[in-house]
Amino acid sequence: MAKPRINVHITREVWRQLDDMTKRPGVSKAAIVDAALAAFLSPEADDRRDAAIIRRLDRLDRRLDAIERDLTVTAETLALHIRYHLTTIPPLPEQDRQAAQALGNERYEYFVGQVAKRLASGRTLQGELLSEVEQDG
């Protein structure tokens, strides 16, 4: 009984590689394509794909854990700073507010510039602090 025939279109690069492989004695294009399809369709191929997906998901899970840890540290730091600020700084009298707002805006612009500079350098204070905490712990 004759084998079923199939016509497919492949990229020129794959065709070149297939053509190079058939220059070996006793190797035909049909045999290579048949073996490749059998390997692709085998249950072991599914297992290998599943294992690769599981490894990738595990890496993503570890990255999400690190992001969650960093976010928790950031939120706690911000909350502590806000609590400290609100409990230690008395409200300004009305006549001093305009000057304080101007100074605050100037200090804020400087602060934003410092943040941008650190982020551009690739170094973050959060990363430095976490390294110190991990070394001490």
PAZAPA-4460 file (N, C-alpha, C; in steps of 0.05 Angstrom, whole numbers, plus 32768, in hexadecimal, padded with zeros to 4 digits):
% residues 137
    n_x    n_y    n_z   ca_x   ca_y   ca_z    c_x    c_y    c_z   seq   type   mol
   8011   7FE8   8000   8000   8000   8000   8012   8019   8000     1      M     A
   800A   802C   7FF0   801A   8045   7FED   8016   8057   8005     2      A     A
   802B   8065   800D   802A   8078   8023   801A   8091   801A     3      K     A
   800B   809D   802D   7FFE   80B6   8026   8012   80CC   801E     4      P     A
   8009   80DE   800D   801B   80F3   8004   8011   810D   800F     5      R     A
   8024   811F   8015   801D   8139   8020   802E   814E   8013     6      I     A
   8023   8165   800D   8032   817C   8002   8031   8192   8017     7      N     A
   8049   819C   801D   804B   81B2   8031   805D   81C8   8026     8      V     A
   805B   81DF   8032   806C   81F5   802C   807D   81FB   8044     9      H     A
   8098   81FD   8040   80AA   8202   8056   80BC   821A   804F    10      I     A
   80C9   8225   8062   80DA   823C   805D   80F3   8233   804E    11      T     A
   80FF   8246   8040   8117   823F   8031   812E   8235   8043    12      R     A
   812F   8240   805B   8144   8238   806E   8140   821B   8076    13      E     A
   8127   8213   807D   8121   81F7   8084   8127   81E5   806C    14      V     A
   811F   81EE   8054   8124   81DF   803C   8142   81DA   8038    15      W     A
   8152   81EF   803D   816F   81ED   803A   817B   81D8   804E    16      R     A
   8171   81DA   8067   817A   81C7   807B   8172   81AA   8074    17      Q     A
   8159   81A7   806A   8150   818D   8062   8160   8182   804B    18      L     A
   8166   8193   8038   8176   818C   8021   8192   8183   8029    19      D     A
   819E   8192   803C   81B9   818B   8046   81B9   8170   8053    20      D     A
   81A4   816A   8063   81A2   8150   8071   81A0   8139   805D    21      M     A
   8193   813D   8047   818F   8127   8034   81A8   8121   8023    22      T     A
   81BC   8131   8026   81D5   812C   8017   81E4   8114   8024    23      K     A
   81DC   810C   803B   81E8   80F4   8048   81DD   80DB   803A    24      R     A
   81ED   80C7   8038   81E3   80AE   802B   81CC   80A1   803B    25      P     A
   81B8   8099   802D   81A2   808A   8039   818D   809B   8048    26      G     A
   818E   80B5   8045   817B   80C7   8052   816B   80D5   803D    27      V     A
   8150   80D3   8040   813E   80E0   802D   812E   80F6   803B    28      S     A
   8125   8109   802B   8114   811E   8036   80FB   8113   8042    29      K     A
   80EF   80FF   8036   80D7   80F3   8040   80DC   80E6   805B    30      A     A
   80F2   80D9   805E   80F8   80CB   8078   80FD   80E0   808E    31      A     A
   810A   80F6   8087   810F   810B   809B   80F5   8118   80A4    32      I     A
   80E4   811F   8090   80CB   812C   8096   80B9   8118   80A6    33      V     A
   80B8   80FF   809E   80A8   80EB   80AD   80B2   80E9   80CA    34      D     A
   80CC   80E7   80CE   80D6   80E5   80EA   80D1   80FF   80FA    35      A     A
   80D3   8116   80ED   80CE   812F   80FB   80B1   8131   8103    36      A     A
   809F   812A   80F1   8082   812A   80F8   807B   8116   810E    37      L     A
   8087   80FF   810C   8082   80EA   8121   808C   80F4   813C    38      A     A
   80A4   8101   813D   80AE   810C   8156   809C   8122   8161    39      A     A
   8093   8133   814E   8082   8149   8156   8067   8140   8161    40      F     A
   805C   812B   8156   8042   8121   815D   8043   810C   8174    41      L     A
   805A   8105   817D   805C   80F0   8191   8054   80FB   81AD    42      S     A
   804B   80E9   81BF   8044   80F1   81DA   805D   80FC   81E9    43      P     A
   8075   80F2   81E3   808D   80FD   81EF   8091   811A   81E9    44      E     A
   808A   8122   81D0   808C   813E   81C9   807A   814F   81DA    45      A     A
   8061   8145   81DF   804F   8153   81F1   805B   8156   820D    46      D     A
   8068   8141   8217   8074   8141   8231   808B   8156   8232    47      D     A
   809B   8157   821D   80B1   816A   821C   80A6   8187   821B    48      R     A
   8091   818B   820B   8085   81A6   820A   807A   81AD   8225    49      R     A
   806C   819A   8232   8061   819F   824D   8077   81A6   8261    50      D     A
   808D   8197   8260   80A3   819C   8272   80AF   81B8   826D    51      A     A
   80B1   81C0   8254   80BC   81DA   824E   80A9   81F0   8258    52      A     A
   808F   81EB   8255   807C   81FF   825E   807D   8201   827D    53      I     A
   807F   81EA   828A   8080   81EA   82A7   8099   81F9   82B1    54      I     A
   80B0   81F4   82A4   80C9   8203   82AB   80C5   8221   82A8    55      R     A
   80B9   8229   8292   80B4   8245   828D   80A1   8251   82A2    56      R     A
   808C   8242   82A8   8079   824C   82BD   8086   824E   82D8    57      L     A
   8098   823B   82DE   80A7   823C   82F8   80B8   8256   82F9    58      D     A
   80C6   825C   82E3   80D6   8274   82E2   80C4   828D   82E6    59      R     A
   80AD   828D   82D8   809B   82A4   82DB   8091   82A6   82F8    60      L     A
   808B   8290   8304   8082   8290   8320   8097   829C   8333    61      D     A
   80B0   8294   832E   80C6   829F   833F   80C9   82BD   833B    62      R     A
   80C6   82C6   8322   80C7   82E3   831C   80B0   82F2   8329    63      R     A
   8098   82E6   8328   8081   82F3   8335   8085   82F4   8353    64      L     A
   8091   82DF   835F   8096   82E0   837C   80A9   82F6   8383    65      D     A
   80BE   82FA   8372   80D1   8310   8377   80C4   832B   8374    66      A     A
   80B2   832E   8360   80A4   8347   835C   8092   834D   8374    67      I     A
   8084   8338   837D   8072   833B   8394   8082   8343   83AD    68      E     A
   8099   8337   83B1   80AA   833E   83C8   80B3   835B   83C6    69      R     A
   80BC   8363   83AE   80C5   837F   83AB   80AE   8393   83AF    70      D     A
   8096   838C   83A5   807F   839D   83A8   8077   83A0   83C5    71      L     A
   8078   838A   83D4   8072   838A   83F1   8086   839C   83FF    72      T     A
   809F   839A   83F9   80B3   83AB   8406   80AE   83C8   83FF    73      V     A
   80A8   83CE   83E6   80A3   83E9   83DD   808A   83F5   83EB    74      T     A
   8075   83E6   83EC   805C   83EF   83F9   8060   83F4   8417    75      A     A
   806E   83E2   8424   8074   83E5   8441   8085   83FD   8446    76      E     A
   8099   8401   8435   80AB   8418   8438   809B   8432   8435    77      T     A
   808B   8433   8420   807B   844B   841B   8067   8450   8432    78      L     A
   805A   843B   843C   8047   843E   8452   8055   8448   846B    79      A     A
   806C   843E   8472   807B   8447   8489   8083   8464   8486    80      L     A
   808C   846C   846E   8094   8487   846A   807C   849A   846D    81      H     A
   8065   8492   8462   804D   84A3   8463   8045   84A6   8481    82      I     A
   8045   8490   848F   803D   8491   84AB   8050   84A3   84BB    83      R     A
   806A   84A0   84B6   807D   84B1   84C4   8079   84CF   84BD    84      Y     A
   8075   84D4   84A4   8072   84F0   849A   8058   84FC   84A7    85      H     A
   8043   84ED   84A6   8029   84F8   84B0   8029   84FC   84CE    86      L     A
   8039   84EC   84DC   8038   84EE   84FA   804D   8501   8505    87      T     A
   8061   8508   84F5   8076   8519   84FF   8076   8536   84F5    88      T     A
   806B   853A   84DE   806B   8555   84D1   8051   8563   84D8    89      I     A
   8052   8579   84E7   803A   8588   84ED   8030   8597   84D4    90      P     A
   8016   859C   84D2   800B   85AB   84BB   8017   85C8   84BC    91      P     A
   801B   85D3   84A4   8026   85EE   84A1   8010   8603   84A5    92      L     A
   8018   8619   84B0   8005   862F   84B1   7FFE   8639   8494    93      P     A
   7FE7   8644   8490   7FDE   864C   8476   7FF2   865F   8468    94      E     A
   7FFE   8672   8476   8010   8685   846A   802A   8679   8460    95      Q     A
   8032   8661   846A   804B   8654   8462   8047   863F   844C    96      D     A
   802E   863A   8445   8029   8623   8432   8034   8629   8416    97      R     A
   8030   8641   840C   8039   8646   83F0   8057   8643   83ED    98      Q     A
   8066   864D   8400   8084   864B   83FF   808B   862D   8402    99      A     A
   807E   861F   8414   8083   8603   8418   807D   85F2   83FF   100      A     A
   8067   85F9   83F1   8060   85EB   83D8   8075   85F0   83C2   101      Q     A
   807F   8609   83C1   8094   860F   83AD   80AD   85FE   83B3   102      A     A
   80B5   85FE   83CC   80CD   85EE   83D4   80C8   85D0   83D0   103      L     A
   80B0   85C7   83D6   80A9   85AB   83D2   80AA   85A4   83B4   104      G     A
   80A0   85B5   83A3   80A2   85B0   8386   80BE   85AE   837C   105      N     A
   80CF   85BF   8386   80EC   85BF   837F   80F9   85A5   8389   106      E     A
   80F4   859E   83A1   80FF   8585   83AC   80F4   856D   839D   107      R     A
   80DB   856E   8395   80CF   8557   8387   80DD   8554   836B   108      Y     A
   80E2   856A   835E   80EF   8568   8343   810B   855C   8347   109      E     A
   8119   8564   835B   8134   8558   8361   8131   853A   8366   110      Y     A
   811D   8533   8376   8118   8517   837D   8113   8506   8363   111      F     A
   8102   8510   8352   80FB   8502   8339   8114   84FF   8328   112      V     A
   8125   8514   8327   813E   8512   8318   8150   84FC   8323   113      G     A
   8152   84FA   833D   8162   84E5   834A   8158   84C9   8344   114      Q     A
   813E   84C6   8345   8131   84AC   833E   8138   84A5   8321   115      V     A
   8134   84B8   830F   813A   84B3   82F2   8157   84AB   82EE   116      A     A
   8169   84B9   82FC   8186   84B3   82F9   818C   8497   8303   117      K     A
   8181   848F   831A   8187   8474   8324   817B   845F   8312   118      R     A
   8163   8463   8309   8157   844F   82F7   8166   844C   82DD   119      L     A
   8170   8463   82D2   8180   8462   82BA   819A   8454   82BE   120      A     A
   81A6   8455   82D6   81BF   8448   82DC   81BB   842A   82E0   121      S     A
   81A3   8421   82E5   819D   8405   82EA   819F   83FD   8307   122      G     A
   81A8   8410   8318   81AA   840B   8335   8191   8416   8342   123      R     A
   8186   8407   8354   816E   8411   8363   8174   840F   8380   124      T     A
   816A   8422   838F   816D   8422   83AC   815F   840A   83B7   125      L     A
   8148   8403   83AC   8139   83EB   83B6   814B   83D2   83B3   126      Q     A
   8158   83CF   839C   816A   83B8   8399   8181   83B8   83AD   127      G     A
   818C   83CF   83B2   81A2   83D1   83C5   8198   83CB   83E1   128      E     A
   8180   83D5   83E8   8175   83D0   8403   816F   83B2   8406   129      L     A
   8163   83A6   83F2   815C   8389   83F4   8175   8378   83F6   130      L     A
   818B   8380   83E8   81A4   8372   83EB   81AF   8374   8407   131      S     A
   81AD   838C   8413   81B7   838F   842E   81A6   837F   8442   132      E     A
   818C   837F   843E   817A   836F   8450   8180   8352   844D   133      V     A
   8184   8348   8435   818A   832B   8431   81A5   8324   843D   134      E     A
   81B9   8336   843C   81D3   8330   8447   81D2   8330   8466   135      Q     A
   81C2   8342   8471   81BF   8343   848E   81AF   832C   8499   136      D     A
   819C   8322   8489   8189   830E   8492   8194   82F3   8490   137      G     A
***
